[in-house]
Amino acid sequence: MGIVTANLAISLDGFTAGPGQSLEKPFGSGADALTTWMFETEQPGRERDAKLLAEIHAGTGAHIMGRNMFSPGRGAWDESWTGWWGPEPPYHAPVFVLTHHERAPLAMEGGTTFNFVTAGITSALDQARAAAGERPIEIAGGAATVRQYLAAGLLDELVLHLVPATLGAGERLFDGLGDLRLEPVETISSPTVTHLRYRVLPSPR
């Protein structure tokens, strides 16, 4: 059985998205600071960023995401919406989208199929494990979805991309998680971001 992982960009004050998420600003106001580095990995000195991102996604057998990661809408589906990524999403594997509204699977170019799960996080993980086999499963986000898997003790590894900026408001990753314990495994620094890899330890009972 493959490990269950997640990786998110996070500000110094603990936010993974800014306030006011919308179709025009899917990560919220001010959140460009969290993602700019991801689009600069071809620049000199950024080789370690590119290598880490490639390693994180290599061999992933399935992905899980919340509805807000897939769509800005709520309520019944607008089935003309097929995601933020165009005809060929970057996942190239089955993706299980948590939602309260049923929708038929959506096959896209490049091997990505979005499957819509209404039975909760455990059902989504069971389906992802069946699809992934021995390969890793990535909880693709957003923060609320990763937080649910952390709270349930279902996440094995967490990678945080710590950006030297503060947002002041938005969505925090660790709110309400209580006695979460993380074991540092690796730290990789680059000119604009520090990558922190943690093993998620069982919570004391």
Secondary structure, 3 states (H helix, E strand, C coil): CCCEEEEEEEECCCEEECCCCCCCCCCCCCCHHHHHHHHCCCCCCCHHHHHHHHHHHCCCCEEEEEHHHHCCCCCCCCCCCCCCCCCCCCCCCEEEEECCCCCCCEECHHHCEEEEECCCHHHHHHHHHHHHCCCCEEEEECHHHHHHHHHCCCCCEEEEEEECCCCCCCEECCCCCCCCEEEEEEEEECCCCEEEEEEEECCCC
